[in-house]
Amino acid sequence: MTLNPQFVTDKKGRKMAVQLSVKEYEYLIEELEMKEDIALYEKIKADKKENYEPLTEYLKKSQLLIFVFLTGDIFVSAISIL
């Protein structure tokens, strides 16, 4: 996405504030949140004290079967033991 910021300046022409469209603002917030999520994932993954396991492996070991259905706007999930 290309950002088109508009600057608010004082009487001397110094930039004092920035205006963005709501769409641009939401895009920036989403990008920042995604970067934060990736950084947190990398930190946890690098931490040797953390004991994590990919979801698919956990489900295989615990013999859980997850059914997920999407019906219109209603999200329904069910978990059953094999």
C-alpha positions as CSV (number, residue, x, y, z in Angstrom):
1,M,0.0,0.0,0.0
2,T,1.3,3.5,-0.8
3,L,0.9,5.9,2.0
4,N,-0.1,9.5,1.3
5,P,0.5,11.4,4.5
6,Q,-0.5,15.0,4.8
7,F,1.5,17.2,7.1
8,V,0.2,19.9,9.4
9,T,2.8,22.7,9.7
10,D,3.2,25.7,12.0
11,K,3.5,29.2,10.8
12,K,7.2,28.7,10.1
13,G,6.5,25.6,7.9
14,R,7.8,23.1,10.5
15,K,6.0,19.8,10.4
16,M,4.0,19.4,13.6
17,A,1.6,16.5,12.9
18,V,0.7,13.9,10.3
19,Q,-2.7,13.0,8.9
20,L,-3.5,9.6,7.4
21,S,-6.7,8.2,6.0
22,V,-8.4,5.6,8.2
23,K,-7.5,2.9,5.7
24,E,-3.8,3.9,5.8
25,Y,-3.9,4.0,9.6
26,E,-5.5,0.6,9.9
27,Y,-2.9,-0.8,7.4
28,L,0.0,0.5,9.5
29,I,-1.5,-0.9,12.8
30,E,-2.0,-4.3,11.2
31,E,1.6,-4.3,9.9
32,L,2.9,-3.4,13.3
33,E,0.9,-6.1,15.0
34,M,2.1,-8.7,12.5
35,K,5.7,-7.7,13.1
36,E,5.2,-7.9,16.8
37,D,3.7,-11.4,16.5
38,I,6.6,-12.5,14.4
39,A,9.2,-11.1,16.8
40,L,7.5,-12.8,19.7
41,Y,7.4,-16.1,17.9
42,E,11.1,-15.9,17.0
43,K,11.9,-15.0,20.7
44,I,10.0,-18.0,22.0
45,K,11.4,-20.3,19.4
46,A,15.0,-19.2,20.2
47,D,14.4,-19.7,24.0
48,K,15.9,-23.1,24.8
49,K,13.9,-23.2,28.1
50,E,10.6,-23.1,26.2
51,N,9.2,-26.5,25.3
52,Y,7.0,-26.0,22.3
53,E,5.6,-28.5,19.8
54,P,4.0,-27.9,16.5
55,L,0.2,-28.2,16.7
56,T,0.0,-31.0,14.2
57,E,2.5,-33.1,16.2
58,Y,0.6,-32.4,19.5
59,L,-2.7,-33.5,17.9
60,K,-1.1,-36.7,16.6
61,K,0.4,-37.6,20.0
62,S,-2.8,-36.8,21.9
63,Q,-5.0,-38.5,19.4
64,L,-7.3,-35.5,19.2
65,L,-9.4,-34.9,16.1
66,I,-10.7,-31.4,15.5
67,F,-13.7,-30.7,13.3
68,V,-14.2,-27.1,12.3
69,F,-17.2,-25.9,10.5
70,L,-18.0,-22.5,9.1
71,T,-21.7,-21.8,8.7
72,G,-22.5,-18.3,7.5
73,D,-21.2,-16.0,10.2
74,I,-21.3,-18.6,12.9
75,F,-18.1,-20.4,13.7
76,V,-18.6,-23.8,15.3
77,S,-15.8,-26.2,16.4
78,A,-15.9,-29.6,18.0
79,I,-13.1,-31.7,19.5
80,S,-13.4,-35.4,19.9
81,I,-11.1,-38.1,21.2
82,L,-10.3,-40.9,18.7
